[in-house]
Amino acid sequence: MLTNLPIRKIIHVDMDAFYASVAQLDNPDLIGKAIAVGGSGRRGVISAASYEARKFGVKSAMSGNLALKLCPELIFVKTDFERYREISKKIRTIFLDYTDLVEPLSLDEAYLDVTENKKGNPSASMIAEDIRARIFNEVGLTASAGISINKFIAKVASDYNKPNGQKTVNPEEVIPFLETLDIRKFYGVGKVTAEKMYQKGIFTGMDLKLKSIEFLEDHFGKSGSYFYNVVRGIHTSEVKPNRIRKSLAAERTFSENLSSEVFMMEKLDQIAEEVSKRLLKSNVAGKTVTLKIKYSDFSLQTRSKTLPYYISDEDIILNTAKELLYQEKMSNSVRLLGISLSNLNTETKKIAEQKAISVQLKFGF
């Protein structure tokens, strides 16, 4: 029984195989065929796969070589982020016809709070159906949706009737729904965490619910209290229409492994240039530079340095990344390098905006 908790009407909309579906939308000859976005070439990694390809086990983050072994008829198409952003903008415009409380998670998914909405429709399920129909009619793509009392349950529910479906979990259904849910379906439980939960005898929501908060915090750290709450239907995070960017990054995967820091410098120069361009385009700067290194054995390492001032300049980013590169000797040859800038001044800007609004209200503007 849920008591003393905010009961909102939250919709999580998730586009179906978005990148692959866009490719099929733009090239009807690909409809019904197994396609992979990205992943071509000897070292390529797949960004997305159509549902036809997924039947063979092809999925994102898989190497193109392995995907071809699983599905010899697989067709590779190039990524087109400009096109994805264009379509994502059209979809977001549809969302805004219903509510201003839209929180995008990525180009292909978002939360909507329709507790109070522009259509005056008390049924979140009917709103979700209407939104999905409009996306199909106006954009040409299908979407799935989850509807419930909070963001966590809505997101879990959106995966239930994919593709091109939706699921509503009403307030009185929340606890039974969560108790019977496979632990792998819980948002925030990845492969490693799931294996750890199996070892502790946790296979379903009910198993999770029987564990004390002390037990969960002992074995899962800070995530323990999160798991303790969500399995009880407690997730108070609001839909935030103006999500503050916390980091900005760029990375490159190389066709040949790099074994010398000298060879890596040219690549870092290109990556730093890209990061700087993105910072300037977004009109932000940051203090913490992080160098990401993926070795040929797929092990991952990060090295960070926080500066006493905000930066967006390419040369400073490159020099800091160079310093991090030479911080310690490489343990293996390198297949990927990335640079990210975090500790951004977006939070400072937000505080300044809030103060300005406060002053305006105080003086009656």
C-alpha positions as CSV (number, residue, x, y, z in Angstrom):
1,M,0.0,0.0,0.0
2,L,1.5,3.4,-1.0
3,T,0.9,6.1,1.5
4,N,2.1,9.7,1.9
5,L,3.8,9.6,-1.5
6,P,3.3,12.0,-4.4
7,I,1.0,10.2,-7.0
8,R,1.9,11.7,-10.3
9,K,1.0,10.7,-13.8
10,I,4.2,10.0,-15.6
11,I,4.8,8.7,-19.1
12,H,8.1,7.4,-20.4
13,V,8.2,7.4,-24.2
14,D,10.9,5.3,-25.8
15,M,11.3,5.2,-29.6
16,D,11.6,1.7,-31.1
17,A,15.1,0.9,-32.3
18,F,15.4,4.6,-33.1
19,Y,18.6,4.8,-35.2
20,A,17.8,1.7,-37.2
21,S,14.2,2.8,-37.7
22,V,15.3,6.2,-39.0
23,A,17.5,4.4,-41.5
24,Q,14.5,2.3,-42.6
25,L,12.3,5.4,-42.8
26,D,14.8,7.1,-45.1
27,N,15.4,4.0,-47.2
28,P,12.2,1.9,-47.5
29,D,14.3,-0.9,-49.2
30,L,15.7,-1.6,-45.7
31,I,12.3,-2.2,-44.1
32,G,12.0,-5.7,-42.8
33,K,15.7,-6.4,-43.1
34,A,18.4,-7.0,-40.5
35,I,20.4,-3.8,-40.3
36,A,23.0,-2.4,-37.9
37,V,23.9,1.2,-37.5
38,G,27.6,1.7,-37.4
39,G,29.9,-1.3,-36.8
40,S,31.3,-1.7,-40.3
41,G,35.0,-2.1,-40.8
42,R,37.3,-4.4,-39.0
43,R,37.2,-2.5,-35.7
44,G,33.6,-1.2,-35.9
45,V,31.2,-1.2,-32.9
46,I,27.5,-1.3,-33.5
47,S,25.4,1.7,-32.2
48,A,22.0,0.2,-32.8
49,A,20.3,-2.8,-34.5
50,S,16.9,-3.3,-36.1
51,Y,14.4,-5.7,-34.5
52,E,15.0,-8.1,-37.4
53,A,18.7,-8.1,-36.5
54,R,18.1,-8.5,-32.8
55,K,16.4,-11.8,-33.5
56,F,19.9,-13.2,-34.4
57,G,21.4,-11.8,-31.2
58,V,22.8,-8.6,-32.8
59,K,22.8,-5.7,-30.3
60,S,24.4,-2.3,-29.6
61,A,28.1,-2.2,-28.3
62,M,28.8,-5.5,-30.2
63,S,31.6,-5.7,-32.7
64,G,30.7,-5.7,-36.4
65,N,32.7,-8.9,-36.9
66,L,30.7,-10.8,-34.2
67,A,27.4,-9.4,-35.5
68,L,28.2,-10.7,-39.0
69,K,28.9,-14.2,-37.6
70,L,25.5,-14.2,-35.9
71,C,23.7,-12.7,-38.9
72,P,25.5,-13.2,-42.2
73,E,22.8,-11.2,-44.0
74,L,23.3,-8.1,-41.8
75,I,23.3,-4.8,-43.6
76,F,25.5,-2.0,-42.2
77,V,24.4,1.7,-42.4
78,K,26.2,4.8,-41.3
79,T,25.2,6.9,-38.3
80,D,23.6,10.2,-39.1
81,F,23.3,12.3,-35.9
82,E,22.1,15.4,-37.7
83,R,19.1,13.4,-39.0
84,Y,18.5,11.8,-35.6
85,R,18.5,15.3,-34.0
86,E,16.1,16.6,-36.6
87,I,13.6,13.9,-36.0
88,S,14.0,14.1,-32.2
89,K,13.2,17.7,-32.3
90,K,9.9,16.9,-34.2
91,I,9.0,14.3,-31.6
92,R,9.8,16.7,-28.7
93,T,7.5,19.3,-30.3
94,I,4.7,16.8,-30.1
95,F,5.4,16.2,-26.4
96,L,5.2,19.9,-25.7
97,D,1.7,20.0,-27.1
98,Y,0.6,18.0,-24.0
99,T,2.9,19.3,-21.2
100,D,5.8,21.6,-20.6
101,L,7.2,19.1,-18.1
102,V,9.3,17.1,-20.6
103,E,12.6,15.6,-19.5
104,P,14.6,14.2,-22.5
105,L,17.0,11.4,-21.5
106,S,18.5,11.1,-25.0
107,L,17.4,11.7,-28.6
108,D,15.0,8.8,-28.4
109,E,13.4,8.8,-25.0
110,A,11.9,11.2,-22.5
111,Y,9.7,11.5,-19.4
112,L,6.5,13.5,-19.5
113,D,4.6,14.6,-16.4
114,V,0.9,14.8,-17.5
115,T,-0.6,15.1,-14.0
116,E,-1.8,18.4,-15.2
117,N,-1.7,18.7,-19.0
118,K,-2.6,21.1,-21.8
119,K,-5.4,18.9,-23.1
120,G,-7.2,18.7,-19.8
121,N,-7.3,14.9,-20.2
122,P,-7.3,13.0,-16.9
123,S,-6.2,9.7,-18.5
124,A,-2.4,9.4,-18.9
125,S,-2.9,6.2,-20.8
126,M,-5.1,7.9,-23.4
127,I,-2.5,10.7,-23.7
128,A,0.2,8.2,-24.3
129,E,-1.8,6.5,-27.0
130,D,-2.5,9.9,-28.6
131,I,1.2,10.8,-28.5
132,R,2.3,7.5,-30.0
133,A,-0.3,7.8,-32.8
134,R,0.9,11.3,-33.6
135,I,4.5,10.2,-33.7
136,F,3.6,7.5,-36.2
137,N,1.4,9.7,-38.4
138,E,3.5,12.9,-38.3
139,V,7.1,11.4,-38.2
140,G,6.6,7.8,-39.5
141,L,8.1,6.0,-36.6
142,T,6.8,3.8,-33.8
143,A,7.2,4.4,-30.1
144,S,6.5,2.5,-26.9
145,A,5.4,4.0,-23.6
146,G,5.2,3.2,-19.9
147,I,2.7,5.0,-17.7
148,S,2.7,5.0,-13.9
149,I,3.0,7.0,-10.7
150,N,6.7,7.8,-10.9
151,K,9.6,7.8,-13.3
152,F,11.1,4.5,-12.2
153,I,8.0,2.4,-12.8
154,A,7.1,4.3,-16.0
155,K,10.6,3.5,-17.5
156,V,10.4,-0.2,-16.5
157,A,6.8,-0.4,-18.0
158,S,7.8,1.1,-21.3
159,D,10.0,-1.9,-22.1
160,Y,7.1,-4.4,-21.4
161,N,5.2,-4.3,-24.7
162,K,7.9,-3.2,-27.1
163,P,7.9,-2.6,-30.0
164,N,4.9,-0.2,-30.7
165,G,3.1,-0.9,-27.5
166,Q,2.4,0.6,-24.0
167,K,1.8,-0.6,-20.5
168,T,0.0,1.2,-17.6
169,V,0.8,0.4,-14.0
170,N,-2.0,1.9,-11.9
171,P,-1.4,2.9,-8.3
172,E,-3.1,-0.2,-6.8
173,E,-1.0,-2.4,-9.2
174,V,2.4,-1.0,-8.3
175,I,3.4,-3.3,-5.5
176,P,2.2,-6.5,-7.1
177,F,3.9,-5.5,-10.3
178,L,7.2,-4.8,-8.6
179,E,7.1,-7.9,-6.4
180,T,6.8,-10.3,-9.4
181,L,9.3,-8.3,-11.6
182,D,12.4,-10.1,-12.7
183,I,15.3,-8.4,-11.0
184,R,17.0,-7.9,-14.4
185,K,14.1,-5.6,-15.4
186,F,14.8,-3.2,-12.6
187,Y,16.2,0.0,-14.1
188,G,19.7,0.4,-12.6
189,V,20.4,-3.3,-12.3
190,G,23.0,-4.1,-14.9
191,K,24.6,-7.4,-15.8
192,V,27.2,-7.3,-13.0
193,T,24.7,-6.2,-10.3
194,A,22.2,-8.9,-11.5
195,E,24.9,-11.6,-11.1
196,K,25.7,-10.3,-7.6
197,M,22.0,-10.3,-6.7
198,Y,21.6,-13.9,-7.9
199,Q,24.5,-14.9,-5.6
200,K,22.5,-13.3,-2.7
201,G,19.4,-15.2,-3.6
202,I,17.7,-12.2,-5.2
203,F,15.8,-13.1,-8.4
204,T,12.6,-11.1,-8.2
205,G,11.3,-7.9,-6.7
206,M,9.8,-9.9,-3.8
207,D,13.3,-11.4,-3.1
208,L,14.7,-7.9,-3.1
209,K,11.9,-6.6,-0.8
210,L,12.7,-9.2,1.8
211,K,16.2,-7.8,2.3
212,S,16.8,-5.2,4.9
213,I,18.2,-1.8,4.0
214,E,21.3,-2.6,6.1
215,F,21.9,-5.8,4.0
216,L,21.4,-4.0,0.7
217,E,23.7,-1.1,1.7
218,D,26.4,-3.5,3.0
219,H,26.4,-5.4,-0.3
220,F,25.5,-2.7,-2.9
221,G,26.8,0.5,-1.3
222,K,25.0,3.7,-2.1
223,S,22.7,1.8,-4.5
224,G,21.3,-0.2,-1.6
225,S,18.9,2.4,-0.3
226,Y,17.8,3.1,-3.9
227,F,16.9,-0.6,-4.4
228,Y,15.2,-0.7,-1.0
229,N,13.0,2.2,-1.9
230,V,12.1,1.5,-5.6
231,V,10.9,-2.0,-4.9
232,R,8.4,-0.4,-2.5
233,G,7.2,2.0,-5.2
234,I,9.2,4.9,-3.7
235,H,10.9,7.2,-6.2
236,T,10.3,10.9,-5.7
237,S,12.4,12.3,-8.5
238,E,10.4,14.9,-10.4
239,V,10.4,15.3,-14.2
240,K,12.9,18.1,-14.8
241,P,12.4,19.9,-18.1
242,N,15.7,21.8,-17.9
243,R,18.3,19.1,-17.2
244,I,21.7,20.6,-16.5
245,R,24.5,19.1,-18.6
246,K,27.1,17.7,-16.3
247,S,29.8,16.8,-18.8
248,L,30.8,17.0,-22.4
249,A,33.0,14.5,-24.2
250,A,34.5,13.2,-27.5
251,E,36.3,9.9,-28.2
252,R,37.9,8.0,-31.0
253,T,38.3,4.2,-31.7
254,F,41.3,3.4,-33.8
255,S,41.5,1.1,-36.8
256,E,44.9,-0.1,-35.4
257,N,46.0,-0.3,-31.8
258,L,48.4,2.5,-30.8
259,S,51.4,1.4,-28.8
260,S,53.3,4.7,-28.4
261,E,52.2,7.9,-26.6
262,V,53.8,9.8,-29.5
263,F,51.3,8.3,-31.9
264,M,48.5,9.1,-29.5
265,M,49.2,12.8,-29.5
266,E,47.9,13.4,-33.0
267,K,44.6,11.7,-32.1
268,L,44.3,13.6,-28.8
269,D,44.8,16.9,-30.8
270,Q,41.7,16.0,-32.9
271,I,39.7,14.9,-29.9
272,A,40.5,18.1,-28.0
273,E,39.5,20.2,-31.0
274,E,36.1,18.4,-31.1
275,V,35.5,18.8,-27.3
276,S,36.4,22.5,-27.6
277,K,34.0,23.0,-30.5
278,R,31.2,21.3,-28.6
279,L,31.9,23.5,-25.5
280,L,31.8,26.7,-27.5
281,K,28.6,25.6,-29.3
282,S,26.9,24.9,-26.0
283,N,28.4,28.1,-24.5
284,V,29.8,26.2,-21.4
285,A,33.2,25.6,-19.8
286,G,34.5,23.2,-17.3
287,K,37.2,22.6,-14.7
288,T,37.8,18.9,-14.7
289,V,39.5,17.2,-17.6
290,T,39.3,13.4,-17.8
291,L,41.3,11.2,-20.2
292,K,39.6,7.9,-21.1
293,I,41.8,5.1,-22.2
294,K,40.6,1.7,-23.5
295,Y,43.3,-0.8,-24.0
296,S,43.5,-3.6,-26.6
297,D,42.3,-6.1,-24.0
298,F,39.2,-3.9,-23.5
299,S,40.2,-2.9,-20.0
300,L,39.3,0.8,-19.2
301,Q,41.2,3.5,-17.4
302,T,40.4,7.1,-16.6
303,R,42.8,9.8,-15.4
304,S,41.5,13.2,-14.3
305,K,42.7,16.6,-13.3
306,T,40.7,19.6,-11.9
307,L,41.9,23.1,-12.7
308,P,41.3,26.1,-10.5
309,Y,39.4,27.9,-13.4
310,Y,36.9,27.1,-16.1
311,I,38.2,26.3,-19.5
312,S,37.0,25.7,-23.1
313,D,40.1,26.5,-25.0
314,E,41.4,23.7,-27.2
315,D,45.1,24.2,-26.3
316,I,44.5,24.1,-22.6
317,I,42.3,21.0,-22.9
318,L,45.0,19.3,-25.1
319,N,47.9,20.2,-22.7
320,T,46.0,18.9,-19.7
321,A,45.1,15.7,-21.6
322,K,48.7,15.4,-22.6
323,E,49.8,15.7,-19.0
324,L,47.4,13.0,-18.0
325,L,48.6,10.8,-20.9
326,Y,52.2,10.9,-19.6
327,Q,51.1,10.6,-16.0
328,E,52.0,6.9,-16.0
329,K,53.2,4.3,-18.5
330,M,50.7,2.5,-20.6
331,S,50.0,-1.1,-19.5
332,N,49.1,-2.2,-23.0
333,S,48.4,-0.9,-26.6
334,V,45.4,1.4,-26.9
335,R,42.3,1.0,-29.1
336,L,40.3,4.1,-27.9
337,L,41.0,7.5,-26.4
338,G,38.5,10.0,-25.1
339,I,38.5,13.4,-23.4
340,S,35.7,14.7,-21.3
341,L,35.2,18.0,-19.5
342,S,33.0,18.0,-16.3
343,N,32.5,20.2,-13.3
344,L,30.8,22.6,-15.8
345,N,29.7,26.1,-15.2
346,T,26.1,25.2,-16.1
347,E,25.3,24.8,-12.4
348,T,26.7,28.3,-11.6
349,K,24.6,29.7,-14.5
350,K,21.5,28.0,-13.1
351,I,22.1,29.5,-9.6
352,A,22.6,33.0,-11.2
353,E,19.4,32.6,-13.2
354,Q,17.5,31.6,-10.0
355,K,18.9,34.6,-8.1
356,A,17.9,36.9,-11.0
357,I,14.3,35.5,-11.0
358,S,14.2,35.9,-7.2
359,V,15.2,39.6,-7.5
360,Q,12.6,40.2,-10.2
361,L,9.9,38.7,-8.1
362,K,11.0,40.7,-5.1
363,F,10.7,43.9,-7.0
364,G,7.4,42.9,-8.7
365,F,8.7,42.5,-12.3
